[in-house]
Amino acid sequence: MKKDKSPALSRFQTDFHRLLTTLLQRDIDDPMLLGISLTRLDLTDARGHAIAYVHSIVPVDEQECVKRLNKLKPHLIHQLRRAMPKKRLPELVFRWDDALDKAHGVMDTMDKLRS
C-alpha cells in the first residue's frame, strides 16, 4: 500500500510547482524554450529530488530542451530559494514528459478505427 504524503509535503510540492511554472514562463528568454510548460512535478521522499516533467505544444528537439533547462537550473534554484526560504530545497531534475505524445497517438489510432 502506498503511503500518502503529509499535508506539509503536499503543500510544499504545490508551491514548488506553482513557482517553477511561473519562473519558466517569466524568466526564460531562450526562443526554443518559449513553448515549454511544466506538466507535473514529482517529489521523492528518500533522496530529496524534484523531478520536473516538461512538454511543448510546438515541435522541438526534446533532448536539447532538457539540456538547456539543465543549464538554467542554477538560476531557477536561486529564484526558488528567494521565494521559498527553506533550509534545503530538493535537487531539481528536468525530464521530458512523453505521456502527452502517447495519449495523442492513442487518440489518433482511435479516430482511424472509427473512420
C-alpha positions, -999 to +999 in steps of 0.1 A: +000+000+000+013+034-010+019+058+018+001+092+014+021+124+015+019+146+046-001+178+042+030+198+046+048+179+018+018+182-004+016+220+002+054+223-005+050+204-037+021+226-048+041+258-040+072+244-057+052+235-088+035+269-090+067+289-085+087+268-110+059+272-136+059+310-131+097+311-135+096+290-167+070+314-182+085+347-169+123+343-168+133+323-199+144+343-229+156+312-250+133+311-281+135+273-281+120+272-246+092+297-250+065+270-256+077+248-227+053+240-199+057+221-167+033+192-169+039+177-135+063+177-106+072+146-085+090+149-052+109+118-040+109+114-002+141+093+000+167+114-019+152+148-019+148+151-057+122+171-075+116+157-110+101+183-132+084+169-163+082+193-192+065+193-226+059+216-255+029+220-278+052+231-306+076+205-322+110+209-306+141+188-300+133+172-266+169+164-256+180+199-265+152+214-244+161+193-214+198+202-219+190+239-220+167+237-189+195+220-170+218+249-179+193+273-165+189+252-133+213+274-111+192+305-119+159+287-113+171+273-080+184+307-069+150+322-076+132+293-059+154+298-028+145+335-027+108+327-029+108+297-007+132+302+023+138+266+032+169+251+047+171+226+020+154+225-014+153+192-033+177+188-062+159+198-094+159+173-123+143+180-157+128+152-178+107+152-210+071+142-205+062+119-234+028+109-218+010+135-238+026+123-271+015+087-262-021+099-254-023+118-288-011+086-305-038+066-289-065+092-298-052+092-334-055+054-335-090+055-321-100+081-347-086+059-375-106+029-362-138+049-362-134+060-398 
